[in-house]
Amino acid sequence: MCYILSPANVYPDRYWFKYNFNDSPDHLSFKKGTPQRDWAKTPKFHLQGDIDLNHLMHFDWFMSDGPDLVGPRLASVIRQYADKDIQLVDAEVTVNGTPLNGFQVLNILTVINCLDSEESVHIPLLPGIHGSPVHYISVAFQPEGLRGHGLVRSNEDISLIVASSEFVEACRAQNIAGIVFKENL
């Protein structure tokens, strides 16, 4: 079984990290599915304001205006269940100027066709334009959609992160917070 990984709706707005676009790698480079060997820059995130660190650290997936950011507990599950699919890139994270350790950016390397195009429901993103990209309203997965992978990007819709049932079970067993797994959109 396959699941769509999505950020949870319970993440407070005041905990959205700001990505340092000027002193960090291009945030779109983390969506291409290509490994990065020598980063000229380290991804940098910061958060300012009235932040309850204990409450913030309850989460394992952190929202930002840049790439996907995960904490140490989720990174551990990724290493165990999706190590060949993901490059974890160390990130510099500060809250009110205080550095926090163990945060990493996801670089999802495995991008595969995993949706069943006959069973999925989609419409043109730009109606009336031939060859327009599609917007999925409902998805169905191929029977062996992930082909042994733990966590991938869907080649049909690069914004969709798709997880295996083993990965989902491991996250649930570890009480990973900040994400939900859905069978459909």
Protein Blocks (a to p, Z undefined) as FASTA:
>chain_A
ZZdddddfkbcfklpccddfklgccfklmmnopacfbdcbdcddddedjddfklmmmpmb
dcdfbdcdddfklmmmmmmmmmmmpccddddddeehiacehiacdddfbdcdfbdfklpc
cddfbghiahiacddfbdcddfklnnopabdcdfklmmbccddfklmmmmmmnopghiac
dfbZZ
